[in-house]
Amino acid sequence: MGFILDMTETLKTPAGMIGIVVLGGIIYFWYKWMMAPQDGDED
């Protein structure tokens, strides 16, 4: 529980906000890359 409280306090700082934006971008592009049609797909 203490770990979660520390994380929420960190997210309130400017560095925490930047970290969330960067992490969100990485997750978004990873998802797009994983869901993209591959060369072997029929579609």
N, C-alpha and C positions, 0 to 999 in steps of 0.2 A: 504494500500500500504506500509506503514511503517513497518508493521509486516513482510511482504514478504522480504523487504530489510534487516531487522534484521536477519531473518532466513538464508538468503544467506551469510551474514557476519559470522554467527555462523558456517555454514557448512565449511567455509574455515579454521577453527581451527582444530587441531588434534582431540579434543574431538568431534567435529561435524562430522568428517570423521568416527570415531568409532561408533557414534550414527547412522549414515546412514547404516553402515554395519550390526549393530545389528538389526535395524528396518527392513532392507531388509531380513535378515535371519528369523525374526519372521513372516513377511508377506509370505515368501516362504513356511515355514513349515505349517503355517495356511492354505494356499491354497492347499498344498499337502494333508493335513488332511481332508479338506472339500471335495476334489475331489476323495478321496479314496473310493473304493466300500464298501458299508455298508453290514452288515450281511444279511439284508433283500432283497438286490438287486438280480435280476435274472442273471446278467452278471457274 
